[in-house]
Amino acid sequence: MAETPAKKTAKTAKRRSPTPQKVKKMRDVIQKARDGGDPARVQAHKAKGKFTARERIHYLLDEDSFQELDLLAKTRCAEFGLLDKDIPGDGVITGIGRVGGREVCIFSQDFTVLGGSLGLVHAKKIAKIMDLAYDNRVPVIGLLDSGGARIQEGVDSLDGYAEIFARNVKCSGVVPQISVILGPCAGGAVYSPALTDFVFMVDGLSNMFVTGPGVVKAATGEEVSFEELGGGRTHYEKSGNCHFLANSEQDCFRQVRELVNYLPQNRWEKPPRVANPDPVRRTTPLLEAMCEVDPRKPYRVTHVIWQIADEHKFFEVHQGFAKNVVVGFLRLGGDVVGVVANNPAHKAGALDIHASDKAARFIRFLNAFNVPIVSLVDVPGYWPGVEQEHGGIIRHGAKILHAYAEATVAKITVVMRKAYGGAYIAMCSKYMGADLNFALPSAEIAVMGPAGAIEILYSRRLKAASEEEAAKLRAQLTQEYKERFASPYQTASTGSVDEVIEPSQMRFKIVRALRFLKDKRRPGEVANRGNIPL
Ligand code: HXC
């Protein structure tokens, strides 16, 4: 009987398909590589309460979205018997995956394999994934847990770091870069996260330092613990190297996913618009009450941000550091904006060295990635003092001016209360290039506050008066000064403020302005590229 065509095709396919042995071998090889370090190492790692490198990818990415590359890459270094050792994946897992349905490139260092140390092949794997991110315009996420440069590989491992640093800089301002520190990150290795846009750490689990406690003691005599020197809380609150501090790895991955939700994939795109039921005309009556309180009374500016934000949601960045300025992401009418706000609850909202650096870097990120900037102003000035002057408040403060002036994205400024002196300009005043400037009726815009101004303007009269007369005179002059400057109307008459707005309309006014500015272009203006660490 003649063979049917279907039978013939099945027979040919069987002849051509890999033999079961070959497939089995492939599966074995892959499984062995996937298992990571030896079981004792994995057990010790998990006993510290840490996820494995592979589990971390699983928890961070969308389900089943991870596709691994270079699983079978091996070191070519023959020193210290490395070729005879089993070093799965050369200590790092790399690949592509999705977060919230959008593509990302990812790497995850495996501490169970030679302490996650970075040899040349390990570095090349990371470099390849960064190149893929750059060429395909998707964010890159690094999960770091490593003893640093692999000692056995000598200069090759240092060169490997150099390849990564160079790519961090190439990707800067092109695709968002996120570093998640989930163990040690020591020596020069810390400079890769420092070159990325956002750094996450987990309290009690992550460390970053250029030289560890041992070297510090030998060099300076100071005794300090790992945690105190370079733990998550230290970097979150003191050094500012860390933008987000999580309580656990799960909490950390949740925060990373939330951040990605506010970011565009690259510098050519806008962040994803997410429609929501919050009416753009929702009034903000709380702000009306705020306008009436004593101008010296502190308040947390996050309350204002929650009032205006869609569904009262605000994703704060760098929350633990330089609390006198608050920065972060929110949606207004469904579109993502970045907010930069003085926070009177801390140092009266004045700008100091750390606050200047924090704000400037965030503004540069927003500008590089097409995110409009909303500035909420309530600033008495720059923070005074010898420490600040000697610490370089002049050059640090200049960074905010530079960042705002070079930003070509839509810029909307609302003066809510005090806006004195250079700090008024630094917070994106009209002639620093803001597109639309609003003021609440409580705005006070002046060269300086009443107390300082009276002493300078009337010093001769005050000195000539008796103590009693001087006190009376001071009260009278202060009142006159306030009448002149403690309102926005003088400024509005010059055009430095476009509109004095009803506080209850603040949300709507900003959304309306954003919609008008959505396709803003100024001929000849070129957006800045890199997001240099500040
Ligand atoms: C090779 C390393 C290594 C490294 C750790 N290991 N760091 N192997 N090169 N840099 C290995 C250990 O030998 C050990 O191997 C395994 O990883 C686990 O390390 P342990 O010390 O047992 O773990 P733990 O007690 O948890 O301590 C972790 C650690 C410590 C704090 C990270 O290993 C450490 O201090 N490592 C050195 C950190 C450091 O100074 N790095 C900077 C290098 S200079 P076995 O075989 O026993 O399992 C640098 C410069 C980069 O990175 C410059 C870029 C420009």
Residues whose N, C-alpha, C, O or C-beta is under 5 A from the ligand:
A	BS01	HXC	L114 G115 S117 S146 G147 G148 A149 R150 I151 L158 Y161 P184 A186 G187 G188 A189
